[in-house]
Amino acid sequence: MVAKLELANVSDAVVLKALSMEAFTPDFEQYGGFPPGVDDIDWHLDQIKTEHYYKIFYNDELAGEF
């Protein structure tokens, strides 16, 4: 079992948005909304361009982001 981090790039934004929304669906169901930005593709693009936005891989499969 191997975990690794990789910087996200602009071409990852759509997949990372979908992954984030899936991960935060229980929050949406419980509180009626997602955390700020999670459901906005522009937020993900801005994070990729201006922050350190990483993809998390587990056994070579995309498992999350931060």
Contact map, one row per residue, 1 for C-alpha under 8 A:
111000000000000000000000000000000000000000000000000000000110000000
111100000000000000000000000000000000000000000000000000000111000000
111110000000000000000000000000000000000000000000000000011111000000
011111000000000000000000000000000000000000000000000000011100000000
001111100000000000000000000000000000000000000000000001111000000000
000111110000000000000000000000000000000000000000000001111000000000
000011111000000000000000000000000000000000000000000111100000000000
000001111101100000000000000000000000000000000001000011100000000000
000000111111100000000000000000000000000000000001100000000000000000
000000011111100000000000000000000000000000001001100000000000000000
000000001111110000000000000000000000000000000000000000000000000000
000000011111111100000000000000000000000000000000000000000000000000
000000011111111110000000000000000000000010011001000000000000000000
000000000011111111000000000000000000000010000000000000000000000000
000000000001111111100000000000000000000000000000000000000000000000
000000000001111111110000000000000000000000010000000000000000000110
000000000000111111111000000000000000011110010000000000000000000000
000000000000011111111100000000000000000000000000000000000000000000
000000000000001111111110000000000000000000000000000000000000000100
000000000000000111111111000000000000011000000000000000000000000110
000000000000000011111111100000000100011000000000000000000000000000
000000000000000001111111100000000000000000000000000000000000000000
000000000000000000111111110000000000000000000000000000000000000000
000000000000000000011111111100000110000000000000000000000000000000
000000000000000000001111111110000100000000000000000000000000000000
000000000000000000000011111111000000000000000000000000000000000000
000000000000000000000001111111111100000000000000000000000000000000
000000000000000000000001111111111100000000000000000000000000000000
000000000000000000000000111111111000000000000000000000000000000000
000000000000000000000000011111110000000000000000000000000000000000
000000000000000000000000001111111100000000000000000000000000000000
000000000000000000000000001111111100000000000000000000000000000000
000000000000000000000000001110111110000000000000000000000000000000
000000000000000000001001101100111111111000000000000000000000000000
000000000000000000000001000000001111110000000000000000000000000000
000000000000000000000000000000000111111000000000000000000000000000
000000000000000000000000000000000111111110110000000000000000000000
000000000000000010011000000000000111111110110000000000000000000000
000000000000000010011000000000000101111110000000000000000000000000
000000000000000010000000000000000000111111110000000000000000000000
000000000000110010000000000000000000111111111000000000000000000000
000000000000000000000000000000000000000111111100000000000000000000
000000000000000000000000000000000000110111111110000000000000000000
000000000000100110000000000000000000110111111111000000000000000000
000000000100100000000000000000000000000011111111100000000000000000
000000000000000000000000000000000000000001111111111000000000000000
000000000000000000000000000000000000000000111111111110000000000000
000000011100100000000000000000000000000000011111111110000000000000
000000001100000000000000000000000000000000001111111000000000000000
000000000000000000000000000000000000000000000111111100000000000000
000000000000000000000000000000000000000000000111111110000000000000
000000100000000000000000000000000000000000000011011111000000000000
000000110000000000000000000000000000000000000011001111100000000011
000011110000000000000000000000000000000000000000000111110000000011
000011110000000000000000000000000000000000000000000011111000011111
001111000000000000000000000000000000000000000000000001111100011111
001111000000000000000000000000000000000000000000000000111111111100
111100000000000000000000000000000000000000000000000000011111111000
111000000000000000000000000000000000000000000000000000001111100000
011000000000000000000000000000000000000000000000000000001111110000
000000000000000000000000000000000000000000000000000000001111111000
000000000000000000000000000000000000000000000000000000111101111100
000000000000000000000000000000000000000000000000000000111100111110
000000000000000100110000000000000000000000000000000000111000011111
000000000000000100010000000000000000000000000000000011110000001111
000000000000000000000000000000000000000000000000000011110000000111
